[in-house]
């Protein structure tokens, strides 16, 4: 894949750990990744966090950098690397998930899923580590069925503006499956649906961050299309429960390596979300409509039967309840940004 030298990583100190595990989280300075790092450390694990900081943010892990159980390395998983010492678990969360961001460099986005995925699979094989791939509901494309079960093969435009992400994730699922079947790598595949909560990038570009930031800034909420398209929103704590449950699910002879939907089956139209955000923020903002982006999905709702049966997992946090801390977080981000600009004494 590349002739670049292998980058060697080493945990900076021999820190006793309660669980006997060192866990690698790639994309660990991103929204889901940073929250996952925090949870794993709280559980007594040591965490090696890798992020190239193209979309991850240093402030997401600022509270962890002095924790002896945490080590951060700025590195791009497209380039080969190795880690000294044992690694028991690998969570691969590396890849921009926001359309405006993954479309900035579509070739690199695709390489992150494919080259990066292969590098991590080879590391998992060397370390005899279990590895979880963060796939996405975008593998279903603009679906013709709802809800979407793992058996649905999707409707993806292979040459559209979203293909670098959608097809990259589909290809990575194939890589993981092959490495399980032919090389015996212990894999997990999570198809993650829309996830939100504190720690999101205010400039993420997806609908909840857009709406809350606009409402709290007294700007009109931008609705693409007529607002009838639907999404399902999973609160970050529920998503972390699902990811860790999938990672730790016992091996049952291969079934546990199949893709598993993780998301909240509650379905809301974009217009309904806009109304809810305006109500909860008390904003007097209006709404404005723009053309629907190419290949934007008309509906998105997970069938989580497999997660219920395999993991005994289902989300617990309602959208209204999850928006309370999310809105508070974004208000804090706006205040922080204004102070940095010198607009607040």
N, C-alpha and C positions, 0 to 999 in steps of 0.2 A: 504493500500500500504506500509505503514511503521509505526513503533512505535516511530520514532524519535520525539522529542519535536517540537512544532510549533515555528518557528523563527518569532519574532515580529519586524516589520519595522515601523519607524515613521519619517515623514519629519521633519528635524531638527529645522525648524523655521516657524512661521506663516507668510508666505510671501503673500501679496496681489497679486492676479493675475487678469489679464484683462479679461480672458475668463471664469473664474469661474471653471476651470478644473484642476485636478491633473491627470497626465497621467503616467502610468507605462510602461516602455520599458524593456523587458527582453532580454538578449543578447545585452544590450545597449552599451557595449564597443567593439562590433564587428564592421565590416566595415559599413554595412547598418544601424545597430543600432545607432552608434555614430553620423552618419550624420542625422539620424532621430531625435535624441535627440536635436541636434543643431537647426534643423528647428523648432521643436515644441517650444523650448525656445524662438526663435526669434519671434514666433507668439504670445508670451505672456503666454504660458502655464507653469505650474510647472511640472517638470519631475523627477520621481523616476526611476533610472537606476539600474537594477540588472544584474550582470554577475559573473560567477564563475572564469573568467579569464583563462579558459583552452585554448581557442582560441581568446577570446577578449583581447585587449591590453590597459593597463592603459594610454598610450600616446594618444590613440584615444579620450579620454575625459579629457585630462589634462587641456585643455583650459576652461573646464566647472566647474571644481571642486570648484572654489571660487565664482561661480555664485549663488546667493541666490535662484534662481529658480530651482536649480539642486541638487539632492542628489544621491550619489552612495552607493550601498551596494554590498559587495562581498557575493554572496549566490548562491547555486545550486538549481534550481527550481525543481529538483527531490525530494528535501526535502521540507516538508510542511512549509508554512510561511503565515503570515497575515500582514496587513497594517492598522495602526491606521488612522482613518479619511476617508474622501470620496475619491473614485477613479472613474473617469468618463470614461476613456478609457484605454485599455490594448493592447499593441502591443507585441505579442509573437514572438520574433526573436531569441530565444535561441535554438541553436543546431549547431554544426559544419557543414559547408556546403561543405568543401573541402574533396574529397575522401581520400587523404593521412592522414587527421586529424581525420575524423570520423571513419576511420578504425583502429585507434590506440586502441580504447576501444569500440568495437561495441556494447557491452551490455549497456554501459552507454549512447551511442548515441541513442539506441532504447528507453531506459528509459526516456531520456530527452524529446522525442516526446510524449511518452505515459503517464508516471507518471507526468512529468512536465506539459504536456498539461492538465491533469486532475486537478492538483493543481490550475492551472490558471483559468480553467473553474469554479471550486468551488469558487475561489476568486471573479470572475466576477459575479457569482450568488449572493454571499453575499453582494457585493457592488452595485448590479444593474448596472454594467458597461458593456459597449460594448467591445467586445474582437475580435481582428484580429489575425488569425493564419497564420504565414508565412509557407505555404506549398511550393512545388517545382515542377519544370518541370520534376524532376526525378520520379514522380509518373507515368509518361508515359513509364518509362524504356527505352528499345531500340525499339522505335516505328516502327510500320509497315505502318503508314500513316503519311503524311505530307501535310500541317501544322497540328499541334496537337490542336484540339479543346477540350473544357472541357468535351465533351460527349465521347471522346475516353477513353477507360478503361485501356489502357496501356499494356505493355508486360514486366513484371518485374520478374526477377529470385528471388524467395523467399528464396533461400539458397545460393545465390552468395555473393561475398565480398562487394557489394554495398547495400545489402538487409537491413542492419541495419538502413541505412538512408532512402532508398526508401520506404521500408515497414513501417518504423516508421512514416514517414510523411503520408502515406496512412491511417494508423491506427488512427493518430491524426485527420485527416479529418472526419473519422467515429465518433470519440468521439465528435467532435464539432457539427456534424450534429445531433447526438442523444441528446446532451444537449440542442440544439435549439428546437428539436421536443418535447422532454419530459419534459424539465425543463424551457423552455422559455428563455434561455440565448440568448442575442442579439449577434450574431456572424457574422464574415466576414472571408472568406478564400481566400488568395492570392496565386496563383501558380506562384512563381517567377522563371523567366528564368535568364540565365547568366547575372550578373550585374557587372559593373566595374567602376573604377574611383579613384580619390584621396582618400586615407585612407585605401586602400587594404593592407593586410599583405604581405610584400615582399616574405614571405615564404608560401604563401597561397597554392601553389601547382596547381592552375588552369591555364588555357592556357594563358590568357593575362598577368598575373603577371609573369609567367614563361618566356614568350617570351621577355617582356620588360626588366626584370632584366637581362636576358642572353644577350640581344642585347646591353644594356648599360654597361655591364661588359666585352664586347668583347669575349663572349663565344658563341659557336654554339647553335642554337636554337634546342631544343629537340622536335621532332615530333613523336608522337606515331602512329603506323600504317603507311599507305601510305599518310596520310594527306587529304584524300578525305572526311573524316567525317565532318559534318557541325555543326555550332553553331550560335546562334543569341545573340548579345551582346547589353545590355541595359545600358545606362549611368546612373549613380547614381541619378542625379537630376530628370531624367524622372521617375525612379523607385519610388522616394520619392513622386512625384506628383501622381503616381498611387496608392500607398499605402494610402496616406492621403485622396485621393478622394474616395477610396473604404471604408475606415473607416467612412467617413462622409456622405456617400450616404444614403438618407432617407430610412427608412424601408418601403418596399412595400408589406408587407404581407408574406415574406419568401423568395422571389426570390433573394433578395440581399444577403442572406446567402449561396448561392450556390458558388462553386469555380469559381474564375475569373483568367484567364491567365493575367499576367503582364510581358511583355517582348517586345523586338524589333523584328518585323517580318523580318527585313533584315537578310538574311542568307549568311554566309561565310564559305568556307571550311577552315580547319586549315592551309592548305598550303597558301591560300590567305591571311589569317591573318599574317602568318609568313613573307610573302613578304611585306605586308603593314608596319609591325613593323620595318623591316630592312630598308625600304625606309624612314620612318618618323624619325627614330633615326640616320640615316646616318651611321649605323653600317656596318662593313665589315665582320661580323660574317657569318658563313655558317649555314647549318642545318645538323642534325644527326637524324637518325630514330631508334626507338626502337619498340618492340612488343606492339601492342594495348592491354591495360589492359582488363581483363575479364569483360564482360558486359558493356563495354564502349559504349555509344549510337552512332550509325552511323549518325543520323541526329537529329536536334533539331531546330524547328521553331514554334513559337506560332501563333495560330489563335486568334487574339485579337478582334474579332467581338463583343463578349459580353462586353468587357471593353469599346469599342466605344459606344455601345448602352446604357449601364447602367451608365457609368461614363463620357462619352464624353472625353475619355482619349486615347491618342496615343503618343508614344515617338516622340520627336522633334530633338534630337541630333544624328547626323550621327556618324558612327564609327570613321571616320577620325577626325571629330571635337572633339569627346570625348577623343580620344587618345592623343590629344595635352596636356591638363592638366594632364592626367594620366601619360604620359611619364615624364613630368616635375616633378611630385610628386615622381616617382620612382628614378629619378636621384638624387633628394634631399635625399631620403632614403639611397641610396648608399653612397653619400657624408657623411651623418650623421654616417653611420656604419663605414666608413673608419676613421673618426675622433675619434670615440670611440675606435678603434683599435690602434690609434696612428700613422696611416699611412699618415695622413695629418697634417701639422703643424698648 
